[in-house]
Amino acid sequence: MDKRNTDIALTQYLESKRAKPQFRPAPTAGMAVNRVMRPLSKGRGGGSSALALGKVWPDIMGPRWSKISSPVRFVGSKDGRTLIISAPGPAAALIMAASRPIIERLNAHLGEGHVTKLRVVQSKMTATQSAVPKRGLSPREAEQLQDSLSQVKQSGLKQALEKLGRGVMLDRKP
């Protein structure tokens, strides 16, 4: 009973000595509006940066142009921004030839007069995943891999090592 009285006395002492909570003023109107508007803008693409534009690039440009290009960055002031687009060599000429309709599509999404010019930077041509046929291991190679993993007893580890081995063996092939 003595311990319980001590605990009660200690609790009462701490409650009487606790500091008052810190005074915090109400948020400004700008912060309150920002808290409401930010989630609404995320559905539209999140802003006018090239990174945000990259997320909705296929929707704006369509399948033809989005496969062969990507936005890099904006250059210039708010009065006359230039969008730099990366595209492989032959596609750069096609994009420059169709720059007027592309600018119109971009301005329809970002706001009137947001983009005034396009500049295309040539990049390396990349092979698409579907163009490069994937080849598996030959039966002899698969047998060698299974023989080398025969002493591993844990199934999870064995599967991981087999996957790694297949990847290494396929990367070495021409």
C-alpha positions as CSV (number, residue, x, y, z in Angstrom):
1,M,0.0,0.0,0.0
2,D,2.9,2.3,0.7
3,K,4.1,1.9,-2.9
4,R,0.7,2.8,-4.3
5,N,0.6,6.0,-2.2
6,T,4.0,6.9,-3.5
7,D,2.9,6.4,-7.1
8,I,-0.1,8.6,-6.6
9,A,1.9,11.3,-4.9
10,L,4.5,11.1,-7.7
11,T,1.7,11.4,-10.4
12,Q,0.2,14.4,-8.7
13,Y,3.5,16.1,-8.4
14,L,4.3,15.6,-12.1
15,E,0.9,16.8,-13.2
16,S,1.3,20.0,-11.2
17,K,4.8,20.7,-12.6
18,R,4.2,19.9,-16.2
19,A,4.7,22.8,-18.6
20,K,1.9,24.3,-20.6
21,P,1.7,23.3,-24.3
22,Q,3.5,25.6,-26.6
23,F,1.3,28.3,-28.2
24,R,1.0,27.8,-32.0
25,P,-0.8,30.4,-34.1
26,A,-3.3,29.4,-36.6
27,P,-1.9,28.5,-40.1
28,T,-2.0,31.3,-42.6
29,A,-4.6,31.4,-45.3
30,G,-2.0,30.5,-47.9
31,M,-1.0,27.4,-46.1
32,A,-4.6,26.3,-45.7
33,V,-5.3,26.8,-49.4
34,N,-2.1,25.0,-50.3
35,R,-3.1,22.0,-48.2
36,V,-6.4,21.8,-50.2
37,M,-5.0,22.5,-53.6
38,R,-1.9,20.3,-53.6
39,P,-3.8,17.0,-53.7
40,L,-6.0,18.3,-56.5
41,S,-3.0,19.2,-58.7
42,K,-1.4,15.8,-58.3
43,G,-4.1,14.2,-60.4
44,R,-3.3,16.6,-63.3
45,G,0.4,15.8,-63.4
46,G,1.8,17.6,-60.4
47,G,3.2,20.7,-62.1
48,S,5.2,22.0,-65.0
49,S,8.6,20.5,-64.4
50,A,10.1,18.1,-66.9
51,L,9.9,15.3,-64.3
52,A,6.2,15.8,-63.8
53,L,5.7,16.1,-67.5
54,G,7.5,12.8,-68.0
55,K,4.8,11.1,-66.0
56,V,2.0,12.2,-68.3
57,W,4.1,12.3,-71.5
58,P,2.3,9.4,-73.2
59,D,-1.1,10.9,-72.5
60,I,-0.1,14.3,-74.0
61,M,2.0,13.1,-76.9
62,G,0.2,9.9,-77.9
63,P,1.9,6.5,-78.6
64,R,3.7,7.6,-81.7
65,W,5.8,10.4,-80.2
66,S,6.1,9.1,-76.6
67,K,7.9,5.9,-77.8
68,I,10.6,7.9,-79.5
69,S,11.0,10.9,-77.2
70,S,11.1,12.1,-73.6
71,P,11.1,15.5,-72.0
72,V,14.5,16.6,-70.5
73,R,13.9,20.1,-69.0
74,F,12.5,23.6,-69.5
75,V,14.8,26.5,-70.3
76,G,13.9,30.2,-70.2
77,S,11.6,32.4,-68.2
78,K,7.9,32.2,-67.8
79,D,7.4,34.5,-70.8
80,G,9.1,32.2,-73.3
81,R,9.9,28.7,-72.2
82,T,11.7,26.2,-74.4
83,L,11.1,22.5,-73.8
84,I,14.2,20.4,-74.5
85,I,13.2,16.9,-75.7
86,S,15.5,13.9,-76.1
87,A,15.0,11.7,-79.1
88,P,17.2,9.4,-81.3
89,G,18.7,10.8,-84.5
90,P,16.0,10.2,-87.2
91,A,13.2,10.9,-84.7
92,A,14.6,14.3,-83.9
93,A,14.0,15.5,-87.5
94,L,10.4,14.1,-87.3
95,I,9.7,15.9,-84.0
96,M,11.1,19.2,-85.3
97,A,8.9,18.9,-88.4
98,A,5.8,18.4,-86.2
99,S,6.8,21.0,-83.6
100,R,3.8,23.3,-84.0
101,P,1.1,20.6,-83.2
102,I,3.3,19.3,-80.4
103,I,3.6,22.7,-78.8
104,E,-0.2,23.1,-79.1
105,R,-0.7,19.8,-77.3
106,L,1.7,20.8,-74.5
107,N,0.1,24.2,-74.1
108,A,-3.3,22.5,-73.9
109,H,-2.1,20.5,-71.0
110,L,0.2,23.0,-69.2
111,G,-1.6,26.2,-69.9
112,E,-1.7,28.7,-72.8
113,G,1.7,30.1,-73.8
114,H,3.6,27.9,-71.4
115,V,5.9,26.4,-74.1
116,T,6.9,28.6,-77.0
117,K,9.6,26.6,-78.6
118,L,11.0,23.0,-78.8
119,R,14.6,22.0,-78.9
120,V,15.5,18.4,-79.7
121,V,18.6,16.9,-78.3
122,Q,19.7,13.7,-80.1
123,S,20.2,10.7,-77.9
124,K,21.3,7.1,-78.6
125,M,18.9,4.8,-80.3
126,T,17.8,2.1,-77.9
127,A,16.5,-1.3,-78.8
128,T,13.1,-2.0,-77.4
129,Q,12.6,-5.0,-75.2
130,S,10.3,-6.7,-77.7
131,A,12.9,-6.2,-80.6
132,V,15.6,-8.2,-78.8
133,P,14.6,-11.9,-78.6
134,K,15.3,-13.5,-75.3
135,R,17.1,-16.8,-75.6
136,G,17.3,-19.4,-72.9
137,L,20.1,-21.7,-71.8
138,S,20.9,-24.7,-73.9
139,P,20.1,-28.1,-72.3
140,R,23.8,-28.7,-71.7
141,E,24.2,-25.3,-69.9
142,A,21.1,-25.9,-67.8
143,E,22.4,-29.3,-66.8
144,Q,25.8,-27.8,-65.8
145,L,24.0,-25.2,-63.7
146,Q,21.8,-27.8,-61.9
147,D,24.9,-29.9,-61.2
148,S,26.7,-27.0,-59.7
149,L,23.7,-26.3,-57.4
150,S,23.1,-29.9,-56.4
151,Q,24.8,-29.5,-52.9
152,V,22.6,-26.5,-51.9
153,K,19.9,-27.8,-49.6
154,Q,17.8,-24.7,-48.9
155,S,15.2,-24.3,-51.6
156,G,15.0,-20.5,-51.4
157,L,18.7,-20.1,-51.7
158,K,18.9,-22.6,-54.5
159,Q,16.3,-20.8,-56.5
160,A,18.0,-17.5,-56.0
161,L,21.4,-18.9,-57.0
162,E,19.8,-20.6,-60.1
163,K,18.3,-17.3,-61.2
164,L,21.6,-15.5,-60.7
165,G,23.5,-18.2,-62.6
166,R,21.0,-18.1,-65.5
167,G,21.4,-14.3,-65.7
168,V,25.2,-14.5,-65.7
169,M,25.3,-17.3,-68.3
170,L,22.9,-15.4,-70.6
171,D,24.9,-12.1,-70.3
172,R,28.1,-13.9,-71.4
173,K,26.5,-15.1,-74.6
174,P,26.8,-13.0,-77.7
